[in-house]
Amino acid sequence: MHVPDGFINAPVSAVAGVVAAGAVAVSLKGARRELDEKTAPLAGLVAAFIFAVQMLNFPVAAGTSGHLLGGALAAILVGPYTGILCVSVVLLMQGILFADGGLTALGVNILDMGIVTTVVAYALFRGLVGLLPGTRRSMTAAAFVAALVSVPAAACAFTLMYWIGGTTDIPIGKVFTAMVGVHVLIGIGEAVITALTVGAVIAVRPDLVHGARGLTAPLKLRIDGELVDAPAREPVAPAPAPAARSNRGLWATGLITALVLAGFVSFYASANPDGLEKVATDQGIDKKAEEHAAKDSPLADYGVKDISDARISGGLAGVIGVGATLVVGSGAFYVVTRRRRAKDEPAGGGARTGEKV
Amino acid sequence: MGAGHAHKLFRHGHSPVHDLPPHCKLAAVFCFVVVVVSTPREAMWAFGLYALLIAGAAALARVPAGFLLKRLLIEVPFVAFALLMPFVVPGEQTHVLGLSVSVPGLWGAWNVLAKGTLGVAASVLLASTTELRSLLLGLQRLKLPPLLVQIASFMIRYGDVITDEMRRMSIARRSRGFEARGVRQWGVLAKSAGALFIRSYERGERVHLAMVSRGYTGTMPVIDEVTASRTQWAYASSLPLLALAVCLLGWTA
């Protein structure tokens, strides 16, 4: 699903790049809050893991095989911020080193496969885990659903971007059915593998599964001849704190994503008449071309005309809309982080001294 | 998917292209791709000139054509998609080799194929003339957040370690009679993936502790600062500037 250069037009690629950069910046902050100075080595190793696991082939039937995309898995295992960072770094390296996905389409790729997948999967997983009883089986089920939905969600996001800025006028219905149809199938495979993998990690190191943090803590029991509740005041106390933190972080991400999406949709609504106009002129030109017995020149005409009105105006509207959204979003984020910093100052200091000892 | 042998991408050499500072090359390739993407698709000759520019740069870097062409194969899935376009796009129909195809579809397919291939060729040339580490330094020089560069460098450094670990697990599985034939074996493979995650994560913790014990405070010291002289910048910018000239000709013609 790596989008190459020239597939999505320049303004939409630029807007996607700006949005992706903003989201990566937010997750850099978020990951640093979650992992502190451990961010670089841990996120780097998890990125290497995702890179490796994408090469692990899962045989489907005779001869054919698929591989994991890893967005949902990363989100569930290491949390949304670190997950976005890892997948984005993997995509960046794939684009630069392996020429897998175009350089100008990097923003599109990161937004699509890195951010949409991760955020959708994590939000669904947390929601489901909150609803279901906190057993291992329900967490596996939640991972299954999260991964199952996240892949077609990415396909929908791609279709949306293609609708706004695709360079070829394939009817959007066809693109949608083809993309979503194929990706529902891929999503089923992804979901099974993700669920099994999450289940395997929960069985061995439940504390490593970020999405299940805070849920495993109350289950702690110790056997002293008989089953007793562990007097685990110390281990339990820090456990809810990160959960609350990550929850709030999730809210902030959700808020910003909603704002960004709103920006996109409004951009869309304003660009839509342009799109209709474009189709109209398109067909008009087609008719003319038939009258003129299909000469070469009308096509050149159509290219220039097309870009001079629809695309540039649409792109400008998009840039302005997203810029405004980013200002609002970062303002909100700033307020949230400032309040949290003020609240967390003593706690943070205590934790740090504890770590040094 | 690209295979995991990261250092095989780089072709050791001492050409003028190899010797350019990495951030100049990165900027040049990015600008070149932007110019290519914004060229109107009707100017077919312009894409031929771009291909000539890339071929010239490859010749200057002494990268053999076969090497470049082999790496272009990564594009194949999208070629298949592009070949479908003439049949699914509605619009004026024409006949090619006895098949009825649509004109806008043909233009679309040409557009994606030409621009995509040129983009891939430019990236391949960059990766085969620049060492991984200097690429990362170049990215840092181009103001990519240092934390992101650190994550990327850890990924590159430990990518082979993790891939090797995965391969050892695969050998262990096979030496115990395991053979992945179909969906039924997914459970075992997924458990391997889970084990791989735990091993990677724990390795990350160990790496962090090892770094802390050597005085790591969250930032990496930059020992070899890369700098570029004015001539090097001028030299690197010749590729995108020539391409820009072609692009402007394409718009006016």
Boltz contact constraints between the chains, C-beta under 6 A:
constraints:
  - contact:
      token1: [A, 4]
      token2: [B, 78]
      max_distance: 6.0
  - contact:
      token1: [A, 4]
      token2: [B, 116]
      max_distance: 6.0
  - contact:
      token1: [A, 5]
      token2: [B, 33]
      max_distance: 6.0
  - contact:
      token1: [A, 5]
      token2: [B, 37]
      max_distance: 6.0
  - contact:
      token1: [A, 5]
      token2: [B, 115]
      max_distance: 6.0
  - contact:
      token1: [A, 5]
      token2: [B, 116]
      max_distance: 6.0
  - contact:
      token1: [A, 5]
      token2: [B, 119]
      max_distance: 6.0
  - contact:
      token1: [A, 6]
      token2: [B, 37]
      max_distance: 6.0
  - contact:
      token1: [A, 6]
      token2: [B, 111]
      max_distance: 6.0
  - contact:
      token1: [A, 6]
      token2: [B, 112]
      max_distance: 6.0
  - contact:
      token1: [A, 6]
      token2: [B, 115]
      max_distance: 6.0
  - contact:
      token1: [A, 6]
      token2: [B, 116]
      max_distance: 6.0
  - contact:
      token1: [A, 7]
      token2: [B, 112]
      max_distance: 6.0
  - contact:
      token1: [A, 10]
      token2: [B, 37]
      max_distance: 6.0
  - contact:
      token1: [A, 10]
      token2: [B, 38]
      max_distance: 6.0
  - contact:
      token1: [A, 28]
      token2: [B, 145]
      max_distance: 6.0
  - contact:
      token1: [A, 28]
      token2: [B, 147]
      max_distance: 6.0
  - contact:
      token1: [A, 37]
      token2: [B, 218]
      max_distance: 6.0
  - contact:
      token1: [A, 38]
      token2: [B, 208]
      max_distance: 6.0
  - contact:
      token1: [A, 40]
      token2: [B, 150]
      max_distance: 6.0
  - contact:
      token1: [A, 40]
      token2: [B, 151]
      max_distance: 6.0
  - contact:
      token1: [A, 41]
      token2: [B, 154]
      max_distance: 6.0
  - contact:
      token1: [A, 41]
      token2: [B, 204]
      max_distance: 6.0
  - contact:
      token1: [A, 41]
      token2: [B, 207]
      max_distance: 6.0
  - contact:
      token1: [A, 41]
      token2: [B, 208]
      max_distance: 6.0
  - contact:
      token1: [A, 42]
      token2: [B, 204]
      max_distance: 6.0
  - contact:
      token1: [A, 43]
      token2: [B, 151]
      max_distance: 6.0
  - contact:
      token1: [A, 44]
      token2: [B, 151]
      max_distance: 6.0
  - contact:
      token1: [A, 44]
      token2: [B, 154]
      max_distance: 6.0
  - contact:
      token1: [A, 44]
      token2: [B, 155]
      max_distance: 6.0
  - contact:
      token1: [A, 45]
      token2: [B, 158]
      max_distance: 6.0
  - contact:
      token1: [A, 45]
      token2: [B, 200]
      max_distance: 6.0
  - contact:
      token1: [A, 45]
      token2: [B, 203]
      max_distance: 6.0
  - contact:
      token1: [A, 45]
      token2: [B, 204]
      max_distance: 6.0
  - contact:
      token1: [A, 47]
      token2: [B, 155]
      max_distance: 6.0
  - contact:
      token1: [A, 48]
      token2: [B, 155]
      max_distance: 6.0
  - contact:
      token1: [A, 48]
      token2: [B, 158]
      max_distance: 6.0
  - contact:
      token1: [A, 48]
      token2: [B, 159]
      max_distance: 6.0
  - contact:
      token1: [A, 48]
      token2: [B, 162]
      max_distance: 6.0
  - contact:
      token1: [A, 49]
      token2: [B, 162]
      max_distance: 6.0
  - contact:
      token1: [A, 49]
      token2: [B, 197]
      max_distance: 6.0
  - contact:
      token1: [A, 49]
      token2: [B, 200]
      max_distance: 6.0
  - contact:
      token1: [A, 51]
      token2: [B, 159]
      max_distance: 6.0
  - contact:
      token1: [A, 52]
      token2: [B, 162]
      max_distance: 6.0
  - contact:
      token1: [A, 52]
      token2: [B, 163]
      max_distance: 6.0
  - contact:
      token1: [A, 52]
      token2: [B, 166]
      max_distance: 6.0
  - contact:
      token1: [A, 53]
      token2: [B, 193]
      max_distance: 6.0
  - contact:
      token1: [A, 54]
      token2: [B, 1]
      max_distance: 6.0
  - contact:
      token1: [A, 55]
      token2: [B, 1]
      max_distance: 6.0
  - contact:
      token1: [A, 58]
      token2: [B, 186]
      max_distance: 6.0
  - contact:
      token1: [A, 58]
      token2: [B, 189]
      max_distance: 6.0
  - contact:
      token1: [A, 59]
      token2: [B, 180]
      max_distance: 6.0
  - contact:
      token1: [A, 59]
      token2: [B, 182]
      max_distance: 6.0
  - contact:
      token1: [A, 61]
      token2: [B, 182]
      max_distance: 6.0
  - contact:
      token1: [A, 89]
      token2: [B, 151]
      max_distance: 6.0
  - contact:
      token1: [A, 89]
      token2: [B, 152]
      max_distance: 6.0
  - contact:
      token1: [A, 89]
      token2: [B, 155]
      max_distance: 6.0
  - contact:
      token1: [A, 97]
      token2: [B, 9]
      max_distance: 6.0
  - contact:
      token1: [A, 97]
      token2: [B, 127]
      max_distance: 6.0
  - contact:
      token1: [A, 98]
      token2: [B, 2]
      max_distance: 6.0
  - contact:
      token1: [A, 99]
      token2: [B, 74]
      max_distance: 6.0
  - contact:
      token1: [A, 99]
      token2: [B, 120]
      max_distance: 6.0
  - contact:
      token1: [A, 99]
      token2: [B, 123]
      max_distance: 6.0
  - contact:
      token1: [A, 99]
      token2: [B, 124]
      max_distance: 6.0
  - contact:
      token1: [A, 100]
      token2: [B, 2]
      max_distance: 6.0
  - contact:
      token1: [A, 100]
      token2: [B, 74]
      max_distance: 6.0
  - contact:
      token1: [A, 102]
      token2: [B, 119]
      max_distance: 6.0
  - contact:
      token1: [A, 103]
      token2: [B, 30]
      max_distance: 6.0
  - contact:
      token1: [A, 103]
      token2: [B, 33]
      max_distance: 6.0
  - contact:
      token1: [A, 104]
      token2: [B, 33]
      max_distance: 6.0
  - contact:
      token1: [A, 104]
      token2: [B, 34]
      max_distance: 6.0
  - contact:
      token1: [A, 104]
      token2: [B, 37]
      max_distance: 6.0
  - contact:
      token1: [A, 167]
      token2: [B, 111]
      max_distance: 6.0
  - contact:
      token1: [A, 168]
      token2: [B, 108]
      max_distance: 6.0
  - contact:
      token1: [A, 169]
      token2: [B, 104]
      max_distance: 6.0
  - contact:
      token1: [A, 170]
      token2: [B, 88]
      max_distance: 6.0
  - contact:
      token1: [A, 170]
      token2: [B, 89]
      max_distance: 6.0
  - contact:
      token1: [A, 174]
      token2: [B, 88]
      max_distance: 6.0
  - contact:
      token1: [A, 193]
      token2: [B, 190]
      max_distance: 6.0
  - contact:
      token1: [A, 196]
      token2: [B, 187]
      max_distance: 6.0
  - contact:
      token1: [A, 196]
      token2: [B, 190]
      max_distance: 6.0
  - contact:
      token1: [A, 197]
      token2: [B, 190]
      max_distance: 6.0
  - contact:
      token1: [A, 197]
      token2: [B, 193]
      max_distance: 6.0
  - contact:
      token1: [A, 197]
      token2: [B, 194]
      max_distance: 6.0
  - contact:
      token1: [A, 200]
      token2: [B, 191]
      max_distance: 6.0
  - contact:
      token1: [A, 200]
      token2: [B, 194]
      max_distance: 6.0
  - contact:
      token1: [A, 201]
      token2: [B, 194]
      max_distance: 6.0
  - contact:
      token1: [A, 201]
      token2: [B, 197]
      max_distance: 6.0
  - contact:
      token1: [A, 205]
      token2: [B, 198]
      max_distance: 6.0
  - contact:
      token1: [A, 208]
      token2: [B, 201]
      max_distance: 6.0
  - contact:
      token1: [A, 286]
      token2: [B, 92]
      max_distance: 6.0
  - contact:
      token1: [A, 299]
      token2: [B, 42]
      max_distance: 6.0
  - contact:
      token1: [A, 300]
      token2: [B, 42]
      max_distance: 6.0
  - contact:
      token1: [A, 303]
      token2: [B, 40]
      max_distance: 6.0
  - contact:
      token1: [A, 303]
      token2: [B, 42]
      max_distance: 6.0
